[in-house]
Amino acid sequence: MANLGEVNQVGGVFGGVEGVNAGGTIGQVENAGTIRQVGSSSNLPTKTGFWNKFKGFWLQEIDWNKEIRVELTPSEQKIEDEINEFLHQEITWEKVHDFLFQEISFGKK
């Protein structure tokens, strides 16, 4: 056991965890969050989870000088043109007056 202020380094275990076995001897605690490196030398399968994919997308490097191109289908382009035409139409007092004071009929004439 380490005295106060001493550090006992234990290799292969996260945080250098040590424990006392049933016989009173000091040894490594099993399953204490061991870290294993997955590389070309090991045959362990790797599975990328949702949070790793999310973090990889969210924290990716972005080139702010790169041009962003948006390509629309012909139907999407038509809708976009109609929206722009509506938003940029000229509004005059005469058009507002004609809209507010138009004749409204209820039911059949």
FIKOLZA-1660 file (N, C-alpha, C; in steps of 0.1 Angstrom, whole numbers, plus 5000, padded with zeros to 4 digits):
% residues 109
   i   px   py   pz ch aa at
   1 5008 4988 5000  A  M  N
   1 5000 5000 5000  A  M CA
   1 5009 5012 5000  A  M  C
   2 5004 5023 4994  A  A  N
   2 5011 5035 4993  A  A CA
   2 5008 5044 5006  A  A  C
   3 5018 5050 5011  A  N  N
   3 5017 5059 5022  A  N CA
   3 5011 5072 5016  A  N  C
   4 5007 5081 5025  A  L  N
   4 5001 5094 5021  A  L CA
   4 5012 5101 5013  A  L  C
   5 5008 5106 5002  A  G  N
   5 5018 5114 4994  A  G CA
   5 5026 5105 4984  A  G  C
   6 5025 5092 4985  A  E  N
   6 5033 5084 4975  A  E CA
   6 5023 5079 4964  A  E  C
   7 5029 5077 4953  A  V  N
   7 5021 5072 4941  A  V CA
   7 5026 5058 4937  A  V  C
   8 5017 5049 4937  A  N  N
   8 5020 5035 4932  A  N CA
   8 5015 5034 4918  A  N  C
   9 5024 5033 4908  A  Q  N
   9 5020 5031 4895  A  Q CA
   9 5018 5017 4892  A  Q  C
  10 5006 5014 4886  A  V  N
  10 5003 5000 4882  A  V CA
  10 5000 5000 4867  A  V  C
  11 5008 4993 4859  A  G  N
  11 5006 4993 4845  A  G CA
  11 4994 4985 4840  A  G  C
  12 4988 4990 4829  A  G  N
  12 4977 4983 4823  A  G CA
  12 4964 4985 4829  A  G  C
  13 4963 4993 4840  A  V  N
  13 4950 4995 4846  A  V CA
  13 4947 5010 4847  A  V  C
  14 4935 5014 4843  A  F  N
  14 4932 5028 4843  A  F CA
  14 4933 5034 4857  A  F  C
  15 4940 5044 4858  A  G  N
  15 4941 5051 4871  A  G CA
  15 4951 5045 4881  A  G  C
  16 4958 5034 4877  A  G  N
  16 4967 5028 4886  A  G CA
  16 4961 5022 4899  A  G  C
  17 4950 5015 4897  A  V  N
  17 4943 5009 4909  A  V CA
  17 4950 4997 4914  A  V  C
  18 4952 4997 4928  A  E  N
  18 4958 4986 4935  A  E CA
  18 4948 4981 4945  A  E  C
  19 4949 4969 4949  A  G  N
  19 4940 4964 4959  A  G CA
  19 4947 4953 4967  A  G  C
  20 4941 4950 4979  A  V  N
  20 4947 4939 4987  A  V CA
  20 4939 4926 4985  A  V  C
  21 4946 4916 4982  A  N  N
  21 4939 4903 4979  A  N CA
  21 4935 4897 4993  A  N  C
  22 4928 4886 4992  A  A  N
  22 4923 4879 5004  A  A CA
  22 4934 4874 5013  A  A  C
  23 4946 4871 5007  A  G  N
  23 4957 4867 5015  A  G CA
  23 4965 4878 5021  A  G  C
  24 4961 4891 5019  A  G  N
  24 4967 4902 5025  A  G CA
  24 4979 4908 5016  A  G  C
  25 4981 4902 5004  A  T  N
  25 4991 4907 4995  A  T CA
  25 4985 4918 4986  A  T  C
  26 4994 4927 4982  A  I  N
  26 4989 4937 4973  A  I CA
  26 4990 4933 4959  A  I  C
  27 4980 4935 4951  A  G  N
  27 4980 4931 4937  A  G CA
  27 4971 4940 4929  A  G  C
  28 4970 4937 4916  A  Q  N
  28 4962 4945 4907  A  Q CA
  28 4947 4940 4909  A  Q  C
  29 4938 4950 4909  A  V  N
  29 4924 4946 4910  A  V CA
  29 4919 4943 4895  A  V  C
  30 4913 4932 4894  A  E  N
  30 4908 4928 4880  A  E CA
  30 4896 4936 4877  A  E  C
  31 4894 4938 4864  A  N  N
  31 4883 4945 4858  A  N CA
  31 4881 4959 4864  A  N  C
  32 4892 4966 4865  A  A  N
  32 4891 4980 4871  A  A CA
  32 4892 4990 4860  A  A  C
  33 4885 4987 4849  A  G  N
  33 4885 4997 4837  A  G CA
  33 4898 4997 4829  A  G  C
  34 4903 4985 4826  A  T  N
  34 4915 4984 4818  A  T CA
  34 4913 4990 4804  A  T  C
  35 4923 4996 4799  A  I  N
  35 4923 5002 4786  A  I CA
  35 4930 4993 4777  A  I  C
  36 4924 4989 4766  A  R  N
  36 4930 4981 4756  A  R CA
  36 4931 4989 4743  A  R  C
  37 4942 4989 4737  A  Q  N
  37 4944 4996 4724  A  Q CA
  37 4940 4986 4713  A  Q  C
  38 4931 4991 4704  A  V  N
  38 4927 4983 4693  A  V CA
  38 4935 4988 4681  A  V  C
  39 4943 4979 4676  A  G  N
  39 4951 4983 4665  A  G CA
  39 4952 4972 4655  A  G  C
  40 4962 4973 4646  A  S  N
  40 4963 4963 4635  A  S CA
  40 4969 4950 4641  A  S  C
  41 4975 4950 4653  A  S  N
  41 4981 4937 4658  A  S CA
  41 4970 4929 4665  A  S  C
  42 4959 4935 4669  A  S  N
  42 4949 4927 4676  A  S CA
  42 4938 4924 4667  A  S  C
  43 4931 4913 4670  A  N  N
  43 4920 4909 4661  A  N CA
  43 4906 4912 4667  A  N  C
  44 4906 4922 4676  A  L  N
  44 4893 4925 4682  A  L CA
  44 4884 4933 4673  A  L  C
  45 4871 4929 4672  A  P  N
  45 4862 4937 4663  A  P CA
  45 4859 4951 4669  A  P  C
  46 4858 4961 4661  A  T  N
  46 4855 4974 4666  A  T CA
  46 4841 4978 4660  A  T  C
  47 4833 4984 4669  A  K  N
  47 4820 4988 4665  A  K CA
  47 4819 5003 4669  A  K  C
  48 4815 5011 4659  A  T  N
  48 4814 5025 4661  A  T CA
  48 4800 5028 4665  A  T  C
  49 4798 5033 4677  A  G  N
  49 4785 5036 4683  A  G CA
  49 4780 5050 4678  A  G  C
  50 4767 5053 4682  A  F  N
  50 4761 5065 4678  A  F CA
  50 4768 5077 4683  A  F  C
  51 4773 5077 4696  A  W  N
  51 4779 5089 4701  A  W CA
  51 4792 5092 4695  A  W  C
  52 4800 5081 4691  A  N  N
  52 4812 5083 4685  A  N CA
  52 4810 5089 4671  A  N  C
  53 4800 5085 4664  A  K  N
  53 4797 5090 4651  A  K CA
  53 4792 5105 4652  A  K  C
  54 4784 5108 4662  A  F  N
  54 4779 5121 4664  A  F CA
  54 4791 5130 4668  A  F  C
  55 4799 5126 4677  A  K  N
  55 4811 5134 4681  A  K CA
  55 4820 5136 4669  A  K  C
  56 4822 5126 4661  A  G  N
  56 4831 5128 4649  A  G CA
  56 4825 5138 4639  A  G  C
  57 4812 5138 4638  A  F  N
  57 4806 5148 4629  A  F CA
  57 4806 5161 4635  A  F  C
  58 4802 5163 4647  A  W  N
  58 4800 5176 4654  A  W CA
  58 4814 5183 4656  A  W  C
  59 4824 5175 4658  A  L  N
  59 4837 5181 4661  A  L CA
  59 4847 5181 4649  A  L  C
  60 4842 5179 4637  A  Q  N
  60 4851 5178 4626  A  Q CA
  60 4856 5192 4622  A  Q  C
  61 4867 5192 4616  A  E  N
  61 4873 5205 4611  A  E CA
  61 4866 5210 4599  A  E  C
  62 4863 5223 4599  A  I  N
  62 4856 5229 4588  A  I CA
  62 4864 5239 4581  A  I  C
  63 4865 5239 4568  A  D  N
  63 4872 5249 4560  A  D CA
  63 4862 5259 4557  A  D  C
  64 4863 5271 4564  A  W  N
  64 4853 5281 4562  A  W CA
  64 4854 5289 4549  A  W  C
  65 4865 5287 4542  A  N  N
  65 4867 5293 4529  A  N CA
  65 4862 5285 4517  A  N  C
  66 4858 5273 4520  A  K  N
  66 4853 5264 4509  A  K CA
  66 4839 5268 4505  A  K  C
  67 4836 5268 4492  A  E  N
  67 4823 5271 4487  A  E CA
  67 4813 5260 4489  A  E  C
  68 4801 5263 4493  A  I  N
  68 4791 5254 4495  A  I CA
  68 4781 5254 4484  A  I  C
  69 4779 5243 4477  A  R  N
  69 4770 5243 4465  A  R CA
  69 4758 5235 4469  A  R  C
  70 4746 5240 4465  A  V  N
  70 4734 5233 4467  A  V CA
  70 4727 5231 4454  A  V  C
  71 4725 5219 4451  A  E  N
  71 4718 5215 4438  A  E CA
  71 4704 5211 4440  A  E  C
  72 4695 5218 4433  A  L  N
  72 4681 5215 4435  A  L CA
  72 4675 5207 4422  A  L  C
  73 4665 5199 4425  A  T  N
  73 4658 5192 4414  A  T CA
  73 4650 5203 4407  A  T  C
  74 4645 5200 4395  A  P  N
  74 4637 5210 4388  A  P CA
  74 4624 5214 4396  A  P  C
  75 4618 5204 4403  A  S  N
  75 4606 5208 4410  A  S CA
  75 4609 5216 4422  A  S  C
  76 4621 5213 4429  A  E  N
  76 4625 5222 4440  A  E CA
  76 4629 5236 4436  A  E  C
  77 4635 5237 4424  A  Q  N
  77 4639 5250 4418  A  Q CA
  77 4627 5258 4415  A  Q  C
  78 4616 5251 4410  A  K  N
  78 4603 5259 4407  A  K CA
  78 4597 5264 4420  A  K  C
  79 4597 5256 4430  A  I  N
  79 4591 5261 4443  A  I CA
  79 4600 5272 4449  A  I  C
  80 4613 5271 4448  A  E  N
  80 4622 5281 4453  A  E CA
  80 4620 5294 4445  A  E  C
  81 4618 5293 4432  A  D  N
  81 4615 5305 4424  A  D CA
  81 4602 5312 4428  A  D  C
  82 4591 5304 4430  A  E  N
  82 4578 5309 4434  A  E CA
  82 4579 5316 4448  A  E  C
  83 4586 5310 4457  A  I  N
  83 4588 5316 4470  A  I CA
  83 4595 5330 4469  A  I  C
  84 4606 5330 4461  A  N  N
  84 4613 5343 4459  A  N CA
  84 4605 5353 4452  A  N  C
  85 4596 5349 4443  A  E  N
  85 4587 5358 4436  A  E CA
  85 4577 5364 4446  A  E  C
  86 4572 5356 4455  A  F  N
  86 4562 5360 4464  A  F CA
  86 4569 5370 4474  A  F  C
  87 4581 5366 4479  A  L  N
  87 4587 5375 4489  A  L CA
  87 4592 5388 4484  A  L  C
  88 4595 5389 4471  A  H  N
  88 4601 5401 4465  A  H CA
  88 4591 5408 4457  A  H  C
  89 4578 5406 4458  A  Q  N
  89 4568 5413 4450  A  Q CA
  89 4567 5427 4456  A  Q  C
  90 4563 5436 4447  A  E  N
  90 4561 5450 4451  A  E CA
  90 4547 5451 4458  A  E  C
  91 4547 5457 4469  A  I  N
  91 4535 5459 4477  A  I CA
  91 4531 5474 4476  A  I  C
  92 4520 5477 4471  A  T  N
  92 4515 5491 4470  A  T CA
  92 4502 5493 4478  A  T  C
  93 4499 5505 4481  A  W  N
  93 4487 5508 4489  A  W CA
  93 4475 5504 4481  A  W  C
  94 4475 5505 4468  A  E  N
  94 4464 5501 4459  A  E CA
  94 4461 5486 4461  A  E  C
  95 4472 5478 4461  A  K  N
  95 4470 5463 4463  A  K CA
  95 4464 5460 4476  A  K  C
  96 4469 5467 4487  A  V  N
  96 4464 5465 4500  A  V CA
  96 4449 5469 4501  A  V  C
  97 4446 5480 4495  A  H  N
  97 4432 5485 4496  A  H CA
  97 4423 5476 4488  A  H  C
  98 4427 5471 4477  A  D  N
  98 4419 5461 4469  A  D CA
  98 4417 5448 4477  A  D  C
  99 4427 5444 4484  A  F  N
  99 4426 5431 4492  A  F CA
  99 4417 5433 4504  A  F  C
 100 4418 5445 4511  A  L  N
 100 4410 5447 4523  A  L CA
 100 4395 5450 4520  A  L  C
 101 4392 5456 4508  A  F  N
 101 4379 5460 4505  A  F CA
 101 4373 5452 4494  A  F  C
 102 4377 5440 4492  A  Q  N
 102 4371 5431 4482  A  Q CA
 102 4358 5426 4486  A  Q  C
 103 4350 5423 4476  A  E  N
 103 4336 5419 4479  A  E CA
 103 4337 5404 4483  A  E  C
 104 4330 5401 4494  A  I  N
 104 4330 5388 4500  A  I CA
 104 4315 5383 4500  A  I  C
 105 4313 5371 4494  A  S  N
 105 4300 5365 4494  A  S CA
 105 4300 5352 4502  A  S  C
 106 4289 5350 4510  A  F  N
 106 4287 5338 4517  A  F CA
 106 4276 5330 4511  A  F  C
 107 4278 5317 4508  A  G  N
 107 4268 5309 4502  A  G CA
 107 4266 5312 4487  A  G  C
 108 4255 5308 4482  A  K  N
 108 4252 5309 4467  A  K CA
 108 4246 5323 4465  A  K  C
 109 4249 5329 4453  A  K  N
 109 4243 5342 4449  A  K CA
 109 4231 5340 4442  A  K  C
% end
